[in-house]
Amino acid sequence: MRKWLVLAGLLPLWICHLKATANADAPNIVLIVADDLGWGDVGWHGSEIKTPNLDKLANGGAKLEAFYVQPVCTPTRAALMTGRYPIRHGLQTGVVRPWAQYGLPLEEQTVAQGLKSAGYATAIVGKWHLGHFEKGYLPTQRGFDHQYGHYNGAIDYNTHVRDGGFDWHKDDVTNRDEGYSTHLIAKESTRIVQTYAGKKPFFLYVPFNAVHAPHQVPESYLKDYGHLKGDRRIYAGMLTALDEAVGQIVQAIDTAGVRSNTLFVFASDNGGPQPGVVTSNGPLRAGKATHYEGGVRVAAFANWEGRIPKGSVVNEPLHAADLYPTLLNLAGAKVVQKLPLDGRDAWATIADGKPSPHEDILINATPQSGAIRVGDWKLVVNGAKSTAGFDGEAVEESDKAQQLELFDLKNDPYEESDLHQKFPDKANELKSRWAKYQKQAKAPKARPKPDGFKSPAVWGEAKLSDGKK
């Protein structure tokens, strides 16, 4: 009897040991997101801007050449955090503005929460942009053990101020570290690596605010770009600083001796704005805030030494929402999903060259515009009005006079030939699929700035003004 009691007493310890070692082979995950990066502004796409560290990772793994995101940044972040299209959140138009009284809905489970359940240490270093008007919406309440950086977009890179309010935080408490934001993000990211590498698996999410406006960079980064002018030259320097920061994170991984068990994933949150003036989306059509390829197909790669073939290219269509199930499955997370996923486990596509796991990919469905890809076919609805609603202006629910454009991306990857009149049945087939998604969409939450709104001294420190004060 005594022997049984001893064994029974050891049982909880044995179970805990199983939990602690069950994910011993799970990879460290470093997810890096650039902000407003042009498709054509990376070395592996022939850029004049130097990106040697990103190029080395891309060439050493799989280039994801049909990786889709949303037209602007908050929707993309919502998709990769939850594995669900932003139509499910009401975040399909616009971004979470500093004054917004909403964020990523609290019923949504984040990838950080899922990985934490698998024994991961989790950290976000950079831009959140998914709500900060109440404490429950902050990163440390959404699955991240550590947070460092800013809540809003378009902060000043040096003062860390947005619209008069200070926006730099550590573990969701105001932080007064001084310096260029890209440098601070690199420094904190390497600290996270040094803290956890070799001790427990970690998820390091690094959403840079670079290369988003305002265009600011230390003078030293401009010396190699004297042939460029204006904001294009500054943007080039900003991207060089970002690339340098990525190199520092990789070096920290190498120094810690965990490179062979670390998965790197990189993508931009949307296509480059002002293509041909500030950014370059190469031959892709249009740019940020549109549903054409230049707005939603971005530079992306995945690198895991020994697990992803070097020099491989994935032309199968994937979506940012796929990262959620892919990463959780690699980690061995056993969490039960509360809400149905739109993302699919893309590991076999990335690592083994298998076909896309998608029958279709919803690019977006706003009340007035959107797009969908089915195989090699893509339908754009009201492309000329694709920016409608992105800043919270009123939009009509009516589908009257919808302009349809149908593209065969296999033979026309740059969307030069509209085929909807030549293939009306195919156009109607895709429109029907798209319309089903549109009917499922929650009403967009984006709203204009309230009259009389006054910025707080520090964003996220207290409940925001509702404009009545």
C-alpha positions in Angstrom: 0.0 0.0 0.0 2.8 2.4 0.9 4.5 1.6 -2.4 1.3 2.5 -4.2 1.0 5.8 -2.3 4.6 6.7 -3.2 3.9 5.9 -6.9 0.7 7.9 -6.7 2.6 10.8 -5.3 5.1 10.7 -8.1 2.4 10.6 -10.8 1.7 14.3 -11.0 5.4 14.9 -11.3 5.6 12.4 -14.1 2.7 14.0 -15.9 4.3 17.4 -15.6 7.6 15.9 -17.0 5.6 14.6 -20.0 4.1 18.1 -20.5 7.5 19.7 -20.3 9.2 17.3 -22.7 6.4 16.6 -25.1 7.4 19.6 -27.3 11.2 19.1 -26.8 11.6 19.0 -30.6 9.4 21.9 -31.3 11.2 24.7 -33.2 11.9 28.2 -32.0 9.8 30.5 -34.1 10.9 33.9 -35.3 8.2 35.7 -37.2 9.4 38.9 -38.8 6.9 41.4 -40.4 8.0 44.4 -42.3 5.6 47.4 -42.6 4.7 48.7 -46.1 7.6 46.9 -47.8 7.4 46.9 -51.6 7.5 43.5 -53.3 10.4 44.7 -55.6 12.5 46.2 -52.8 14.3 43.1 -51.7 17.5 41.7 -53.2 15.9 38.4 -54.3 13.5 40.4 -56.5 16.3 42.4 -58.0 16.2 45.5 -55.9 18.6 48.4 -56.0 18.4 48.5 -52.2 20.8 46.3 -50.3 19.1 43.5 -48.2 21.9 40.9 -47.7 20.6 39.4 -44.5 17.1 39.0 -45.7 18.5 37.6 -49.0 20.6 35.0 -47.2 17.6 33.7 -45.3 15.4 33.7 -48.4 18.0 31.9 -50.5 18.6 29.5 -47.7 15.0 28.4 -47.5 11.8 28.7 -49.4 10.7 31.9 -51.2 7.0 32.2 -50.9 6.1 33.8 -54.2 2.3 33.7 -53.9 1.9 34.8 -50.3 -1.2 36.9 -49.8 -2.0 39.4 -47.1 -4.6 42.1 -46.7 -4.5 45.5 -48.4 -3.5 47.4 -45.2 -1.8 46.4 -42.0 -4.3 45.9 -39.1 -6.3 43.3 -41.2 -3.1 41.4 -42.0 -2.1 41.3 -38.3 -5.5 40.1 -37.3 -5.3 37.3 -39.9 -1.9 36.0 -38.8 -2.7 36.3 -35.1 -6.0 34.3 -35.4 -5.9 32.2 -38.5 -9.2 33.9 -39.5 -10.0 36.3 -42.2 -10.5 39.8 -40.9 -14.1 39.8 -42.2 -14.7 37.6 -39.1 -13.5 40.5 -36.8 -15.0 43.5 -38.5 -11.4 44.5 -39.2 -11.6 44.2 -43.0 -11.3 47.9 -43.7 -8.9 50.4 -42.3 -6.5 50.1 -39.4 -7.0 50.5 -35.7 -6.5 54.3 -35.4 -5.0 55.7 -32.2 -8.5 56.9 -31.1 -10.3 53.7 -31.9 -12.6 52.2 -29.3 -12.2 48.7 -30.5 -9.5 46.1 -31.3 -9.1 42.4 -32.1 -12.2 40.9 -30.4 -11.5 39.3 -27.1 -13.1 36.0 -28.0 -10.4 35.4 -30.6 -7.6 33.1 -29.6 -4.2 34.3 -30.8 -1.3 32.3 -32.1 0.7 33.4 -29.0 -2.0 31.9 -26.7 -1.9 28.7 -28.7 1.9 28.5 -28.6 2.0 29.3 -24.9 -0.2 26.3 -24.3 2.5 24.2 -25.9 5.1 25.4 -23.5 6.5 28.3 -25.5 7.9 31.6 -24.1 6.2 34.3 -26.2 7.3 37.8 -27.0 6.2 40.7 -29.3 8.9 43.3 -30.1 7.6 46.0 -32.4 4.2 47.2 -33.5 0.9 45.8 -32.1 -1.8 47.7 -34.0 -4.7 45.5 -32.8 -6.2 47.7 -30.1 -5.1 49.4 -26.9 -8.2 51.3 -25.7 -8.7 48.9 -22.7 -6.2 46.8 -20.8 -7.8 43.5 -22.1 -6.7 44.3 -25.6 -3.0 44.8 -24.8 -0.4 42.2 -26.0 0.3 40.8 -22.5 -3.4 40.0 -22.2 -3.4 38.2 -25.5 -0.9 35.5 -25.0 2.5 37.3 -24.9 4.7 36.9 -21.9 6.7 39.9 -23.0 5.9 43.1 -25.0 8.2 45.8 -26.2 7.5 48.6 -28.7 4.4 50.6 -29.7 0.7 50.1 -30.1 -0.1 52.5 -33.0 1.2 52.8 -36.6 3.1 55.8 -38.0 5.0 56.7 -34.8 8.0 59.0 -35.0 11.0 56.7 -35.1 13.0 58.9 -32.7 10.6 60.5 -30.3 8.1 57.6 -30.3 5.2 60.0 -30.5 2.0 59.6 -32.5 -0.5 62.5 -32.8 0.9 64.1 -29.7 0.8 61.0 -27.5 3.8 59.0 -26.4 3.8 55.4 -27.6 6.6 53.2 -26.4 6.0 50.4 -23.9 7.6 47.4 -22.2 5.4 44.7 -20.8 2.6 47.1 -21.5 4.0 49.8 -19.2 5.3 53.1 -20.4 9.0 52.8 -21.3 11.4 55.7 -22.0 14.2 54.0 -23.8 15.7 56.5 -26.2 16.9 55.7 -29.7 15.9 54.9 -33.3 13.0 52.4 -33.1 14.5 49.9 -35.5 17.7 49.8 -33.4 15.7 49.4 -30.2 13.6 46.6 -31.7 16.8 44.7 -32.7 18.3 45.1 -29.3 15.3 43.8 -27.4 14.8 40.9 -29.9 18.4 39.7 -29.3 17.8 40.0 -25.6 14.8 37.7 -25.9 16.8 35.2 -27.8 19.6 35.3 -25.2 17.1 34.8 -22.4 15.3 31.7 -23.8 17.5 30.0 -26.4 18.4 26.5 -25.3 16.2 26.7 -22.3 12.7 26.4 -23.7 11.1 26.9 -27.1 10.3 30.5 -27.9 8.0 32.5 -30.2 9.5 35.8 -31.1 7.2 38.0 -33.1 9.0 41.0 -34.6 6.7 43.4 -36.4 8.9 46.3 -37.4 7.4 49.7 -37.9 9.9 50.1 -40.7 9.6 50.9 -43.5 6.3 52.7 -42.9 6.1 56.5 -43.0 7.2 58.9 -41.5 10.4 58.4 -43.5 13.2 58.8 -41.0 16.6 57.2 -40.7 20.1 58.1 -39.3 22.2 59.9 -41.8 24.8 57.1 -41.9 22.3 54.8 -43.7 22.0 57.2 -46.7 25.6 57.0 -47.9 25.1 54.1 -50.3 22.0 55.7 -51.9 23.2 59.0 -53.3 21.7 58.1 -56.7 18.2 58.1 -55.2 16.2 61.1 -54.4 13.7 62.3 -51.7 11.7 59.8 -49.7 12.9 57.0 -51.9 16.5 57.5 -50.7 15.3 57.7 -47.0 13.2 54.6 -47.5 16.2 52.8 -48.9 18.2 53.7 -45.8 15.3 52.6 -43.5 15.2 49.2 -45.2 19.0 48.8 -44.9 18.6 49.5 -41.1 15.8 46.9 -41.0 18.0 44.4 -42.8 20.8 45.1 -40.4 18.4 44.4 -37.5 17.4 41.1 -39.0 21.1 40.2 -39.2 21.6 40.9 -35.5 18.7 38.6 -34.6 20.1 35.8 -36.8 23.5 36.3 -35.2 22.0 36.0 -31.7 20.3 32.7 -32.8 23.7 31.5 -34.2 25.6 32.5 -31.1 23.1 30.7 -28.9 23.7 27.5 -31.0 20.0 27.0 -31.8 20.0 27.7 -35.5 19.2 24.1 -36.5 16.0 24.2 -34.5 14.8 27.7 -35.4 12.1 28.5 -38.0 12.3 32.0 -39.5 9.2 33.4 -41.3 9.3 36.8 -43.0 6.6 38.8 -44.8 5.4 42.4 -45.4 2.0 43.3 -44.0 0.9 44.7 -47.4 2.3 45.9 -50.6 4.3 49.1 -51.0 2.5 52.5 -51.0 3.3 55.1 -53.7 4.9 52.5 -56.0 7.3 54.0 -58.5 7.8 57.1 -56.2 8.8 55.8 -52.8 8.5 52.0 -53.0 8.7 49.4 -55.8 6.3 46.5 -56.2 8.2 45.4 -59.3 5.9 44.4 -62.2 3.0 43.8 -59.8 -0.1 46.0 -60.4 -0.8 48.9 -58.1 0.0 48.9 -54.4 -1.1 49.3 -50.8 -4.8 49.7 -50.0 -5.8 48.0 -53.3 -6.9 44.4 -54.0 -4.5 44.1 -57.0 -1.4 42.0 -56.6 0.8 44.9 -55.8 -1.3 45.5 -52.7 -1.8 42.0 -51.4 1.0 39.7 -52.7 4.2 40.4 -50.8 7.8 39.4 -50.4 7.9 36.5 -48.1 10.0 33.4 -47.2 10.4 30.6 -44.7 13.8 29.3 -43.5 14.5 26.3 -41.3 17.9 24.7 -41.8 17.6 21.0 -42.6 13.8 21.1 -42.8 13.1 23.5 -45.7 15.1 22.9 -48.9 17.6 25.6 -49.7 16.8 27.6 -52.8 13.3 26.3 -53.1 10.5 28.4 -54.5 6.8 28.0 -53.6 4.5 29.4 -56.3 1.4 27.8 -54.7 -1.0 30.5 -53.2 -0.9 30.8 -49.4 -2.4 33.4 -47.0 -1.2 35.1 -43.8 -4.0 33.2 -42.0 -2.2 30.0 -42.7 0.6 30.8 -40.2 -1.7 30.2 -37.3 -2.5 26.5 -37.9 0.9 25.9 -39.4 2.9 27.1 -36.4 0.6 25.6 -33.9 0.8 22.2 -35.5 4.6 22.4 -35.8 4.7 23.2 -32.1 2.5 20.3 -31.1 -0.1 22.6 -29.5 -3.2 20.7 -28.4 -5.5 23.7 -27.8 -9.1 23.4 -28.9 -10.0 26.2 -31.3 -13.0 28.1 -30.2 -13.8 29.5 -33.7 -13.5 28.0 -37.2 -10.3 28.7 -39.0 -9.9 30.1 -42.5 -6.1 29.4 -42.5 -4.8 26.0 -43.4 -1.7 24.1 -42.4 0.7 25.0 -45.1 3.7 23.1 -43.9 3.6 20.4 -46.6 3.4 23.1 -49.3 6.3 25.0 -47.8 8.6 22.2 -46.9 7.6 19.4 -49.4 6.3 21.3 -52.4 2.8 20.0 -52.1 -0.2 21.9 -53.7 -1.8 24.7 -51.8 -4.2 23.5 -49.1 -6.8 26.1 -50.3 -9.7 25.7 -52.7 -10.0 29.5 -52.6 -8.3 32.4 -50.9 -10.4 35.4 -49.9 -8.3 38.4 -50.5 -10.9 40.7 -49.0 -14.6 41.5 -48.8 -15.6 45.0 -47.8 -19.1 46.3 -48.3 -18.1 47.8 -51.6 -15.0 46.0 -53.0 -12.8 43.0 -52.7 -11.1 40.1 -54.4 -10.8 36.3 -54.4 -8.4 33.8 -55.9 -9.5 30.3 -57.0 -6.6 28.3 -58.4 -5.0 30.5 -61.1 -8.1 32.7 -61.5 -8.6 35.9 -59.6 -11.7 38.1 -59.5 -11.4 41.8 -58.4 -14.7 43.5 -57.5 -14.8 47.3 -57.9 -11.0 47.5 -58.1 -11.2 51.2 -58.9 -13.0 51.7 -55.6 -10.8 49.4 -53.6 -9.8 52.0 -51.1 -13.3 52.9 -50.2 -14.0 52.4 -46.5 -10.3 52.0 -45.5 -10.5 55.2 -43.5 -13.9 54.7 -42.0 -16.0 56.7 -44.5 -19.5 55.5 -45.2 -19.9 52.9 -47.8 -23.0 51.5 -49.5 -24.0 47.9 -49.1 -25.6 47.7 -52.5 -23.9 45.6 -55.2 -25.4 47.7 -58.0 -23.1 48.5 -60.9 -20.3 46.3 -59.6 -17.3 46.4 -61.8 -15.8 42.9 -62.2 -12.3 42.1 -63.4 -11.1 38.6 -64.1 -7.5 37.6 -64.4 -5.6 34.4 -65.3 -2.6 34.8 -63.0 -0.8 31.8 -64.5 -0.6 33.5 -67.9 -1.1 37.1 -66.7 0.6 37.5 -63.3 0.6 41.3 -63.6 -3.1 41.7 -64.2 -2.9 43.4 -67.5 -5.8 41.6 -69.3 -9.3 41.6 -67.9 -11.1 38.5 -69.1 -14.5 38.8 -67.4 -16.3 39.4 -70.7 -14.4 36.6 -72.4 -15.2 34.1 -69.6 -18.4 35.3 -68.0 -19.2 31.9 -66.5 -15.9 31.8 -64.7 -16.3 35.4 -63.5 -19.8 34.6 -62.2 -18.5 31.4 -60.5 -15.8 33.4 -58.6 -18.3 36.2 -57.9 -20.7 33.7 -56.3 -17.9 32.4 -54.0 -16.9 35.9 -53.1 -20.4 37.0 -52.4 -20.8 34.2 -49.9 -17.9 35.5 -47.9 -19.2 39.0 -48.2 -22.5 37.9 -46.6 -20.6 36.3 -43.7 -18.7 39.4 -43.0 -19.2 41.4 -39.8 -19.9 45.1 -40.2 -16.6 47.0 -40.5 -15.6 48.8 -37.3 -13.4 51.5 -38.8 -14.6 55.0 -37.9 -13.5 58.5 -38.6 -11.7 60.5 -35.9 -14.4 61.7 -33.4 -15.0 65.5 -33.2 -13.1 67.0 -30.3 -10.9 64.1 -29.7 -7.8 64.9 -27.6 -4.8 62.6 -27.6 -3.7 61.3 -24.2 -0.1 62.0 -23.0 0.6 58.3 -23.3 -1.3 56.0 -25.6 -2.8 53.0 -23.8 -2.1 54.2 -20.3 -5.7 55.0 -19.6 -9.1 54.5 -21.3 -9.1 56.8 -24.4 -11.3 59.8 -24.7 -14.6 59.3 -26.5 -14.4 62.8 -27.9 -16.9 64.3 -25.4 -14.2 65.6 -23.1 
